[in-house]
Amino acid sequence: MSATKNPFQKITTNRHFIINCYVEMLSRIKEDDVIQLINSDSKDISNPKYSEMSIEKVIQSLSIYFQLMTLVEENAAMQYRRTMENQAHVADIRGSWAEAFKLWKDQGVDEAEMLKTISKATVIPVLTAHPTEAKRVTVIEIHRELYLLLSQRENKSLSKLEQNDIKEKIINLLERWWRTGEIYLEKPDIRDERANVVYYLSKVFPTVLEKSDQQLKESWIELGLNPNNIKNPDDFPKIKFGSWVGGDRDGHPFVTPEVTKETLLIHRKQALLLVKEQLMTLVRKLSVSAISNPVPFALTKAINEKLQALGELGEKAVQRNPYEPWRQFVSLMLLQLEHTISDNNADAKVHYRSSQYLAADLKLLRSVLIDNGLKGISEDLLFPVERAVSCFGFHLAKLDIRQNSAFHDKAISQILKANGEKDFDFQNWNEDKRVNYLNNILESHALITDITVSYGEEADNVLDCYRVVRSHINHYGADGIGSFIVSMTRNLSDLLVVYFLMRETQLLNTNIKVVPLLETIQDLHNGPIILEKFLGHFITKQRSALVSNKQEVMLGYSDSNKDGGTIASKWNLYKAEKELFEIGNKNNTDIYFFHGAGGTISRGGGKYHRFLESMPLNTVNNAIKITVQGETIAQLFGNPLTATYNLNALTSGVAKHAINSQVMASKVNYPLETMEFLAQKSFEHYRALIETPGFINFYGKATCIDVLEKSKIGSRPARRTGTRTLSDLRAIPWVFSWNLSRISLTGWYGLGAALKALKAERPEAFNELKKAINQWTFFKFLMIQTETNLILSNVEMMKLYAQLDDSSEERDLFMDKILTDYKNGFEMIETLFEASASLRREGQYDNLKWRDSKLKTLHKVHISYLKIWRNMPDDNSREKEKILTKLLSIINSLSSGLKNTG
């Protein structure tokens, strides 16, 4: 069959290859019963005749099978991009720099404007740990090795012997994987999660940064732009990284001040070692001789100044490389860096006070190389070092400090009580009283806390955390400190509390930003009012120069989804971005958004370029900060080639949005009122479901939320306070649990009813929306994402999970509502696109086809063990723990099969 008739022929061939390797491995280790499962769609492993050990093996075998399918799909996407590049269609690769450059040329944008836009583009991926990622670092490493072998196999010049060798390596690697446990047998602590994040920051992203820069250069040249204009590292996108692991303490009692202190020091140590490695590579390769090249005066002067400061050690360093002043200079830089690593603060000239001083030395080196006609050497050897220092500095990643507003309220109450205030119940004061009190305190000069006094658990925790930050800044500067984020920001006083706490710990005079996190639908509505008051506050105005007249606002995708459903959530986020940005303009403040997006579509996940295209014009402001959560870290950045593509999609997407906002500003006329109607109807329908009496009971029975609460997947509790209410449940396990039951209502419920109501009540508006679907990127992206969730849902499995609710009346009530909206959602989206999903989404259906029968088998096992576990008495704790371990293994396997589950 030709490639035209079967576009999936290549990926099908690769799937068969990896399955054959897997079966060969299983055959060698005598796992014949497992082979039957892999080769058959009909094997029912829930059959009692299978032993307990066989069940464990089968769960593991399916988990590996699903992950192999994902690796093949990832490799196919990468090979497709390579084919496009080789066939001179590089500009057709969605999310690439080449696509951006071609678009700009077609729009008549000149090179100067392009370069200006590229240099302004700033992206800050923030790595977080959340309870949907269960893969151990060992397994992630095996994934990377497998991916590289699959990539090598694509080389058409390989001999048959070389191909066989690769196959043999894959089989051996699969055996190693088989013999490696899949999930943590003990609940991972914060240090495990931190080690995982630090691994990506220090071992993966430096390579990805270099590859990303190289692709930008190559794309620039490929599109016929002037190669001499894309040489200076200062003209490239500003790429920084952030982390929440060790700083995010919202509902996470294990993130103590001591953990935060450790984390900041580990980040610094790893960054310094990374820079040292870069300089050591540079000193090895920079073999420019003074005999054949004139030595610039500026270089000689710089060497002498360093020698004067470094003394005998400096003299020994330069003597190792006579007649090589360029190399001598870098050797002296390395010596200074060694003093910095050893934390020798005795003399500022002996060590680097900050990475900016080292960056200045690199800039001087670049200047003298270029002045001597050694531009090529500068570009080849020096450019990547400058970029690494610019990106990672001496801090590796900025550590955000996040805490819930309610926690802060308790802290203030404890301080008030300890100070003898009669009315110390701060959390129950009205807003006016809170603001007036805080303003009076902030206007005074006397501190009201004492470092020697213990005020209570919450107060001591937050004050000690801030003191750790203050101490770190005193010693090393503020580069490693991110933002102070207030989750569940409901009022101005929630932010002023942080000002008060900063004042008590001498942090108000730093450049730390205080950031509201707007999470629920109501918070998004209130956000513009809160922001306007905050920007107008006298402390904010006093600190405006410290924060460069910039204000970060974090938007929560998870809680707004749990609060109002996916359609209302996305629309209210869209509106909030526009309104918040306008408030910033009004107050002469640059607003940039921190998107708290998760891995799933329900929580803001999706392709980076599409995500950025869907945002309102003029709201990205050349910068984006975005969370990369849990499972998404490995999926997006697990191997260098895929990671490079995704980083480029993020940076080019920011740059494209900036220029597109200029070009399209006067051309847009979107049906905003119609979208408002749709969101409101969807919200009402969703709320009617979750507020129906008995819903929480149905949810608890028809999903595995009770298992997730016992999960060993992440270190964070599934609930903020431990109470069993929907409002207290974290949004991540909320989404995770519905997806594992294949109901996935967090990703689509409410849309079917809303579109049906729109068509019936406002047919002209419905037709207007239909026309807009290919012009309005926000709406098209929303419909495609929602449809994806509908495709991933499965009616047969929904009904099986619903049977876990033994009340037929309750079960039938909720399943009737769910199935009706499921059917309506599919039909209405197909009406909008004027084509069925199966015709438009062939790739999605093909990927699912290779998983579906095995997923169904595993779902049945999951349901079987849920019944066993729930029926066991609590006093049989040892046996119940064994079943729980199996359930967690099943959940991990299902996650692999469904991919973005949480």
KAQUI-V734748 format. One record per backbone hydrogen bond with DSSP energy under -1.0 kcal/mol. CO is the residue of the C=O (numbers start at 1). NH is the residue of the N-H. Records with the same first field share a line. If there is no record, write none. Layout:
CO = NH  NH
//
This chain:
2 = 6
6 = 9
8 = 12
9 = 13
10 = 14
11 = 15
12 = 16
13 = 17
14 = 18
15 = 19
16 = 20
17 = 21
18 = 22
19 = 23
20 = 24
21 = 25
22 = 26
23 = 27
24 = 28
25 = 29
26 = 31
27 = 30
31 = 35
32 = 36
33 = 37
34 = 38
35 = 39
36 = 40
44 = 47
47 = 50
51 = 55
52 = 56
53 = 57
54 = 58
55 = 59
56 = 60
57 = 61
58 = 62
59 = 63
60 = 64
61 = 65
62 = 66
63 = 67
64 = 68
65 = 69
66 = 70
67 = 71
68 = 72
69 = 73
70 = 74
71 = 75
72 = 76
73 = 77
74 = 78
75 = 79
76 = 80
77 = 81
78 = 82
79 = 83
80 = 84
81 = 85
82 = 86
83 = 87
84 = 89
85 = 88
89 = 92
90 = 93
93 = 96
96 = 100
97 = 101
98 = 102
99 = 103
100 = 104
101 = 105
102 = 106
103 = 107
104 = 109
105 = 108
110 = 114
111 = 115
112 = 116
113 = 117
114 = 118
115 = 119
116 = 120
117 = 121
121 = 238
122 = 624
123 = 240
124 = 626
125 = 242
126 = 628
127 = 244
128 = 630
130 = 132  133
136 = 140
137 = 141
138 = 142
139 = 143
140 = 144
141 = 145
142 = 146
143 = 147
144 = 148
145 = 149
146 = 150
147 = 151
148 = 152
149 = 153
151 = 154
152 = 155
155 = 158
159 = 163
160 = 164
161 = 165
162 = 166
163 = 167
164 = 168
165 = 169
166 = 170
167 = 171
168 = 172
169 = 173
170 = 174
171 = 175
172 = 176
173 = 177
174 = 178
175 = 179
177 = 180
189 = 193
190 = 194
191 = 195
192 = 196
193 = 197
194 = 198
195 = 199
196 = 200
197 = 201
198 = 202
199 = 203
200 = 204  205
204 = 208
205 = 209
206 = 210
207 = 211
208 = 212
209 = 213
210 = 214
211 = 215
212 = 216
213 = 217
214 = 218
215 = 219
216 = 220
217 = 221
218 = 222
219 = 223
220 = 225
221 = 224
226 = 229
227 = 230
232 = 235
233 = 236
238 = 123
241 = 398
242 = 127
243 = 400
244 = 247  248
247 = 402
249 = 252
252 = 255
254 = 256
256 = 260
257 = 261
258 = 262
259 = 263
260 = 264
261 = 265
262 = 266
263 = 267
264 = 268
265 = 269
266 = 270
267 = 271
268 = 272
269 = 273
270 = 274
271 = 275
272 = 276
273 = 277
274 = 278
275 = 279
276 = 280
277 = 281
278 = 282
279 = 283
280 = 284
281 = 285
282 = 286
285 = 287
286 = 288
296 = 300
297 = 301
298 = 302
299 = 303
300 = 304
301 = 305
302 = 306
303 = 307
304 = 308
305 = 309
306 = 310
307 = 311
311 = 315
312 = 316
313 = 317
314 = 318
315 = 319
318 = 321
321 = 324
323 = 290
324 = 328
325 = 329
326 = 330
327 = 331
328 = 332
329 = 333
330 = 334
331 = 335
332 = 336
333 = 337
334 = 338
335 = 339
336 = 340
337 = 341
338 = 342
339 = 344
340 = 343
343 = 345
347 = 350  351
354 = 357
355 = 359
356 = 360
357 = 361
358 = 362
359 = 363
360 = 364
361 = 365
362 = 366
363 = 367
364 = 368
365 = 369
366 = 370
367 = 371
368 = 372
369 = 374
370 = 373
374 = 378
375 = 379
376 = 380
377 = 381
378 = 382  383
382 = 386
383 = 387
384 = 388
385 = 389
386 = 390
387 = 391
388 = 392
389 = 393
392 = 395  396
395 = 397
398 = 243
399 = 482
401 = 485
402 = 249
403 = 487
404 = 408
405 = 409
406 = 410
407 = 411
408 = 412
409 = 413
410 = 414
411 = 415
412 = 416
413 = 417
414 = 418
415 = 419
416 = 421
417 = 420
422 = 424
424 = 426
425 = 428
426 = 429
430 = 434
431 = 435
432 = 436
433 = 437
434 = 438
435 = 439
436 = 440
437 = 441
438 = 442
439 = 443
450 = 453
456 = 460
457 = 461
458 = 462
459 = 463
460 = 464
461 = 465
462 = 466
463 = 467
464 = 468
465 = 469
466 = 470
467 = 471
468 = 472
469 = 473
470 = 474
471 = 475
472 = 476
473 = 477
478 = 481
480 = 399
483 = 401
484 = 515
485 = 403
486 = 517
487 = 405
492 = 495  496
493 = 497
495 = 499
496 = 500
497 = 501
498 = 502
499 = 503
500 = 504
502 = 507
503 = 506
507 = 510
513 = 484
515 = 486
516 = 554
517 = 489
518 = 556
520 = 524
521 = 525
522 = 526
523 = 527
526 = 530
527 = 531
528 = 532
529 = 533
530 = 534
531 = 535
532 = 536
534 = 537
537 = 541
538 = 542
539 = 543
543 = 547
544 = 549
545 = 548
547 = 550
549 = 590
551 = 592
553 = 594
554 = 518
555 = 596
558 = 562
559 = 563
560 = 564
561 = 565
565 = 569
566 = 570
567 = 571
568 = 572
569 = 573
570 = 574
571 = 575
572 = 576
573 = 577
574 = 578
575 = 579
576 = 580
577 = 581
578 = 582
579 = 583
580 = 584
581 = 585
582 = 586
583 = 587
584 = 589
585 = 588
590 = 551
592 = 553
593 = 625
594 = 555
595 = 597  627
600 = 605
601 = 604
603 = 598
607 = 611
608 = 612
609 = 613
610 = 614
612 = 615
616 = 619
620 = 623
622 = 122
624 = 124
625 = 595
626 = 126
628 = 128
629 = 632
630 = 633
631 = 635
632 = 636
633 = 637
634 = 638
639 = 643
640 = 644
641 = 645
642 = 646
643 = 647
644 = 648
645 = 649
646 = 650
647 = 651
648 = 652
649 = 653
650 = 654
651 = 655
652 = 656
653 = 657
654 = 658
655 = 659
656 = 660
657 = 661
659 = 663
660 = 664
664 = 667
670 = 672
671 = 675
672 = 676
673 = 677
674 = 678
675 = 679
676 = 680
677 = 681
678 = 682
679 = 683
680 = 684
681 = 685
682 = 686
683 = 687
684 = 688
685 = 689
686 = 690
687 = 691
689 = 692
692 = 695
694 = 698
695 = 699
696 = 700
697 = 701
698 = 702
699 = 703
704 = 708
705 = 709
707 = 710
708 = 711
718 = 730
723 = 725
725 = 729
728 = 720
730 = 734
731 = 735
732 = 736
733 = 737
734 = 738
735 = 739
736 = 740
737 = 741
738 = 743  744
739 = 742
742 = 794
744 = 747
745 = 748  749
748 = 751
750 = 754
751 = 755
752 = 756
753 = 757
754 = 758
755 = 759
756 = 760
757 = 761
758 = 762
762 = 766
763 = 767
764 = 768
765 = 769
766 = 770
767 = 771
768 = 772
772 = 775  776
776 = 780
777 = 781
778 = 782
779 = 783
780 = 784
781 = 785
782 = 786
783 = 787
784 = 788
785 = 789
786 = 790
787 = 791
788 = 792
789 = 793
794 = 798
795 = 799
796 = 800
797 = 801
798 = 802
799 = 803
801 = 804
802 = 805
807 = 811
808 = 812
809 = 813
810 = 814
811 = 815
812 = 816
813 = 817
814 = 818
815 = 819
816 = 820
817 = 821
818 = 822
819 = 823
820 = 824
821 = 825
822 = 826
823 = 827
824 = 828
825 = 829
826 = 830
827 = 831
828 = 832
829 = 833
830 = 834  835
836 = 840
837 = 841
841 = 845
842 = 846
843 = 847
844 = 848
845 = 849
846 = 850
848 = 851  852
851 = 855
852 = 856
853 = 857
854 = 858
855 = 859
856 = 860
857 = 861
858 = 862
859 = 863
860 = 864
861 = 865
862 = 866
863 = 867
864 = 868
865 = 869
866 = 870
867 = 871
873 = 876
876 = 880
877 = 881
878 = 882
879 = 883
880 = 884
881 = 885
882 = 886
883 = 887
884 = 888
885 = 889
886 = 890
887 = 891
888 = 892
889 = 893
890 = 894
891 = 895
892 = 896
893 = 897
894 = 898
895 = 899
899 = 901
//
